[in-house]
Amino acid sequence: MNRVAISTTVVVISALAILAFFMLKSTDDKAAPAETTPAAAITVTEATATEFPWQDAIKATGAIAAWQEAVTGAEISGQRLVAVMADVGDSVKKGQVLAKFNTETLQVEYAELKANWAAAESNHRRALVLKKSGAMSDRTTEDAVNRAAVTKAQLDAKALQLNYTDVVAPDDGVISARNATLGAVGASGDALFRLIRQNRLEWHGELTAEQAARAKQGQPVVLTLPNGSKTEGITRQIAPSYNPETRMTTIFVDIPNDSAAKAGMYAEGVVTLGQTIALSVPAKSVVLRDGRHYVFILNAHRAGATVTRHEVQVGQIRGDEAQILSGLSKGARIVWHGAGFLNDGDTVRVVPAKGGQ
């Protein structure tokens, strides 16, 4: 190859190298602005934390139980039940006969004691007459008097046993349990029936110390029953002590007799405390992660808007609104729609909410 061809090749290669250099520089210059404008993570809408009149309330759960239960039992032993006239669910009145024990043996014993008492009483009167005439000693007279008194006491005791053969309701109410079995031989103290006194029920709600400090007698309570129905009650009292294991105390709420509540149900209750001014945000703006509640605060930035994750304490959630107890101030700009997809420090594009939704 001659010198002219070699020189030409060198010139061409140099020109290509210079051209490639400027092309790369031009590409770098164009790419550089993209580094200062990060891509938006997601399109979101914003909301503002505002103060709003809020019906303050606390939530709790607990069991429904009888206000008081009365136990009706056997007061005699060795007698057979010959009639059972009440069953679970029956409404009864005070003094109503619920069951009967056999009386035949007791009636025979009563008749015998009555005859013995009549004879003893006759001897007693004769002894007094003879004592006055000096025909009977004081000791013999005293024995006759004592024998008459003992026989009368035995007669009265047997009469009482005859009365106990009728098992009666101690109060108005509803039979909640029946252990009485026809033909069974009773023993004194056996529980035959359980009675919900006056058919009164109450709700035993479990409250934390903070909740109990805000609850008072007379406050209305709305209970949600297992079937979805609701019933209203009134706070009757709050227990003066706490369970040492759960650190909870009990609120006692009277339930109307005409409600669908039944003893043994487990219900959720909302205790109305009164109206207060509370900080409110859209419920969708609150994100639950790892058992904690967060909102994302919007930060103005030259390259767009960024978000900061902020922990808050949430009170009640009603419909589309959430009550904020702490962790946020009035007027704070927060992410509304799209908050559930964000992480701390993300860049977002804020657009107006459609129709206020």
C-alpha positions in Angstrom: 0.0 0.0 0.0 1.4 3.4 -1.0 1.8 6.4 1.4 -1.2 8.2 -0.1 -3.6 5.3 0.7 -2.3 5.0 4.3 -2.7 8.7 4.9 -6.3 8.6 3.6 -7.2 5.7 5.9 -5.7 7.5 8.9 -7.8 10.6 8.2 -11.0 8.6 7.8 -10.5 6.8 11.1 -9.8 10.0 12.9 -12.9 11.6 11.5 -15.0 8.7 12.6 -13.6 8.8 16.1 -14.3 12.5 16.4 -17.8 12.0 15.1 -18.5 9.2 17.7 -17.2 11.4 20.5 -19.5 14.2 19.7 -22.5 11.9 19.3 -21.9 10.3 22.7 -21.5 13.7 24.3 -24.7 14.9 22.7 -26.6 11.8 24.0 -25.2 12.4 27.6 -26.3 16.0 27.4 -29.8 15.0 26.5 -30.0 12.3 29.2 -28.7 14.5 32.0 -32.0 16.4 32.6 -33.9 13.1 33.3 -31.8 12.5 36.4 -33.2 15.7 38.0 -36.9 14.8 37.3 -37.7 11.4 39.0 -40.7 9.6 37.5 -43.9 9.9 39.6 -44.7 6.7 41.6 -48.5 7.0 41.3 -51.3 9.4 40.6 -53.1 10.4 43.8 -55.7 12.8 45.2 -55.3 14.8 48.3 -57.3 15.7 51.3 -56.9 18.1 54.3 -57.2 17.2 58.0 -60.1 19.2 59.3 -61.9 19.6 62.6 -65.5 18.3 62.7 -68.2 17.9 65.3 -67.9 14.2 66.3 -70.3 12.1 68.3 -67.7 10.7 70.7 -68.2 7.0 71.6 -66.2 4.0 72.7 -66.5 0.4 71.4 -66.4 -2.8 73.5 -67.5 -6.4 73.4 -68.9 -8.6 76.0 -71.5 -11.2 77.0 -75.2 -10.8 77.6 -76.3 -12.3 81.0 -79.2 -12.4 83.4 -79.4 -9.4 85.7 -80.0 -11.8 88.6 -80.7 -15.5 88.6 -82.8 -17.3 91.2 -82.4 -21.0 92.0 -85.5 -22.9 93.1 -84.6 -26.2 94.8 -86.0 -29.0 96.8 -86.4 -28.3 100.5 -87.4 -31.9 101.5 -85.7 -35.2 101.0 -86.8 -38.7 100.2 -90.0 -37.7 98.3 -90.7 -38.4 94.6 -91.6 -35.7 92.1 -95.1 -36.5 90.9 -95.6 -33.4 88.7 -93.4 -30.9 86.7 -95.5 -28.0 85.5 -92.8 -25.6 84.1 -90.2 -25.8 81.4 -87.3 -23.7 80.0 -88.6 -20.5 78.4 -91.8 -20.3 80.4 -92.7 -17.0 82.0 -93.8 -17.5 85.6 -95.2 -15.4 88.4 -94.0 -15.2 92.0 -95.6 -18.0 94.0 -96.6 -20.0 90.9 -96.3 -23.8 91.5 -93.5 -25.2 89.2 -93.4 -28.8 90.5 -95.0 -31.1 93.2 -93.5 -33.8 95.4 -95.5 -36.8 96.7 -97.4 -36.0 99.9 -98.9 -39.4 100.9 -96.1 -40.4 103.3 -95.9 -37.0 104.8 -99.7 -36.8 105.3 -99.7 -40.2 107.2 -96.9 -39.0 109.4 -98.7 -35.7 110.0 -101.9 -37.5 111.0 -99.9 -39.7 113.5 -98.2 -36.6 115.0 -101.5 -34.8 115.2 -103.0 -37.7 117.2 -99.9 -37.9 119.5 -100.1 -34.1 120.1 -103.8 -34.4 121.0 -103.0 -37.1 123.5 -100.0 -35.2 124.9 -102.1 -32.0 125.2 -104.8 -34.0 127.1 -102.2 -35.4 129.5 -100.8 -31.9 129.9 -104.2 -30.5 131.0 -104.9 -33.4 133.4 -101.4 -33.0 135.0 -102.1 -29.4 135.7 -105.4 -30.3 137.4 -103.8 -33.1 139.5 -100.9 -30.8 140.5 -103.3 -28.3 142.0 -104.9 -31.1 144.1 -101.5 -32.4 145.2 -102.1 -35.7 143.5 -99.2 -35.3 141.0 -95.6 -34.1 141.7 -94.1 -31.1 140.0 -91.6 -33.3 138.1 -94.4 -35.4 136.6 -96.4 -32.4 135.7 -93.3 -30.8 134.0 -92.7 -34.0 132.0 -96.3 -33.9 130.7 -95.9 -30.2 129.7 -92.6 -30.8 127.9 -94.0 -33.9 126.0 -96.9 -31.8 124.8 -94.6 -29.0 123.6 -92.2 -31.4 121.8 -95.1 -33.2 120.0 -96.5 -29.8 118.9 -93.1 -28.8 117.5 -92.9 -32.1 115.6 -96.4 -31.5 114.2 -95.5 -28.0 113.0 -92.3 -29.3 111.3 -94.3 -31.9 109.5 -96.8 -29.3 108.4 -93.9 -27.3 107.0 -92.6 -30.3 105.1 -96.1 -30.7 103.5 -95.9 -27.1 102.4 -92.5 -27.7 100.8 -94.0 -30.4 98.5 -95.1 -27.5 96.3 -92.0 -26.0 94.5 -92.9 -22.4 93.8 -91.3 -19.5 91.8 -89.5 -17.1 94.2 -90.1 -14.1 91.8 -91.6 -13.1 88.4 -89.3 -14.2 85.6 -88.4 -16.7 82.9 -87.2 -20.3 83.4 -83.7 -20.5 82.1 -82.9 -24.1 83.2 -84.8 -27.1 84.4 -83.3 -30.0 86.3 -86.6 -31.4 87.7 -87.3 -34.9 86.3 -90.7 -36.5 86.8 -90.4 -39.6 89.1 -87.0 -38.5 90.6 -86.6 -38.7 94.3 -85.4 -35.4 95.6 -82.8 -34.5 98.1 -82.8 -31.3 100.1 -80.8 -28.6 98.3 -81.2 -30.1 94.8 -81.5 -27.3 92.2 -84.7 -27.9 90.2 -85.1 -24.7 88.3 -83.1 -21.6 87.4 -85.1 -18.3 86.9 -84.0 -15.1 85.2 -85.5 -12.6 87.7 -88.1 -10.2 86.2 -86.7 -11.3 82.8 -84.1 -8.6 83.1 -80.9 -9.0 81.0 -77.8 -6.9 81.0 -74.7 -6.6 78.8 -71.2 -7.1 80.4 -68.9 -5.0 78.2 -65.1 -5.2 78.8 -63.4 -1.8 79.0 -59.8 -0.7 79.1 -58.7 1.7 81.8 -58.8 4.6 79.3 -62.3 3.7 78.2 -63.6 3.3 81.7 -62.3 6.7 82.7 -64.7 8.2 80.1 -67.7 6.1 80.7 -70.5 7.1 83.2 -73.8 5.9 84.5 -76.8 6.8 82.4 -75.0 6.8 79.0 -76.8 5.2 76.1 -75.4 2.1 74.5 -76.2 0.5 71.2 -75.7 -3.2 71.0 -75.2 -5.2 67.8 -76.5 -8.7 68.3 -75.2 -11.8 66.5 -78.1 -11.8 64.1 -77.2 -8.3 63.0 -80.1 -6.6 64.8 -79.5 -3.7 67.2 -80.9 -2.9 70.6 -80.4 0.1 72.9 -79.6 0.0 76.6 -78.5 2.3 79.4 -75.3 2.1 81.4 -76.3 1.0 84.9 -72.9 0.9 86.6 -69.2 0.3 86.1 -67.3 -2.2 88.1 -65.0 -0.7 90.7 -62.1 -3.1 90.1 -60.1 -4.5 87.2 -59.4 -8.1 86.2 -55.8 -8.7 87.2 -55.2 -10.9 84.2 -56.8 -8.9 81.4 -56.5 -5.4 83.0 -60.1 -4.8 81.9 -63.1 -3.7 83.9 -66.8 -4.4 83.3 -69.6 -2.0 82.3 -73.1 -3.2 83.1 -75.8 -2.1 80.7 -79.5 -2.7 81.2 -81.3 -4.2 78.2 -85.0 -3.7 77.5 -87.2 -6.7 78.0 -88.7 -6.5 74.5 -85.3 -6.8 72.7 -84.1 -9.8 70.7 -81.2 -10.3 73.2 -80.8 -13.7 74.9 -78.6 -14.7 77.8 -75.4 -16.1 76.6 -75.1 -14.1 73.4 -71.9 -12.2 72.7 -72.4 -8.7 71.4 -70.5 -5.5 70.4 -71.6 -2.3 72.0 -71.0 1.4 71.3 -71.2 3.6 74.3 -72.2 7.2 73.4 -70.1 9.7 75.4 -71.4 13.0 73.9 -70.4 15.3 71.1 -66.9 16.7 70.8 -64.7 18.5 68.2 -62.3 16.0 66.6 -59.8 15.9 63.8 -61.2 14.1 60.8 -59.7 12.7 57.6 -61.1 10.4 54.9 -61.0 6.8 56.0 -59.3 5.8 52.7 -56.3 8.0 53.6 -55.5 5.9 56.6 -53.2 2.9 55.9 -52.8 -0.1 58.3 -49.4 -1.7 58.3 -47.8 -4.0 60.9 -50.6 -3.2 63.3 -50.2 0.5 63.1 -52.1 3.3 61.4 -50.3 5.7 59.0 -51.1 8.6 56.7 -48.9 10.0 53.9 -48.2 13.8 54.2 -47.7 15.6 50.9 -44.5 17.7 50.7 -44.1 20.4 48.0 -41.0 19.9 45.8 -39.6 21.6 42.7 -39.6 18.4 40.8 -43.0 17.3 42.0 -44.6 16.2 45.3 -43.1 13.7 47.7 -44.8 11.9 50.6 -43.7 11.3 54.1 -45.3 8.4 56.0 -46.6 9.5 59.4 -48.0 7.4 62.2 -51.3 8.4 63.7 -53.7 7.2 66.4 -57.1 6.5 65.0 -60.3 6.7 67.1 -63.6 5.7 65.5 -64.3 5.1 61.8 -67.7 6.0 60.7 -68.6 5.6 57.1 -66.1 7.5 55.0 -64.5 9.4 57.9 -61.9 8.5 60.4 -61.3 10.2 63.7 -57.6 11.1 64.4 -56.8 11.2 68.1 -53.1 12.2 67.8 -50.2 12.3 65.3 -51.7 14.9 62.9 -52.5 18.6 63.0 -55.3 20.6 61.5 -54.8 21.7 57.9 -52.2 19.0 57.1 -52.2 17.9 53.4 -52.4 14.2 53.1 -52.8 11.6 50.3 -56.4 10.4 49.9 -56.9 8.0 47.0 -53.8 5.9 46.3 -52.4 6.0 49.9 -52.4 2.2 50.1 -49.9 1.8 47.3 -47.3 4.3 48.6 -44.0 4.0 50.6 -42.2 6.7 52.5 -40.4 9.1 50.2 -42.3 8.2 47.0 -42.8 10.9 44.4 -46.5 11.4 43.3 -48.6 13.3 40.9 -51.5 15.0 42.6 -54.8 15.4 40.6 -58.2 16.7 41.7 -60.6 14.2 43.1 -63.6 13.4 40.8 -66.9 14.5 42.3 -65.3 14.8 45.7 -64.9 11.0 45.9 
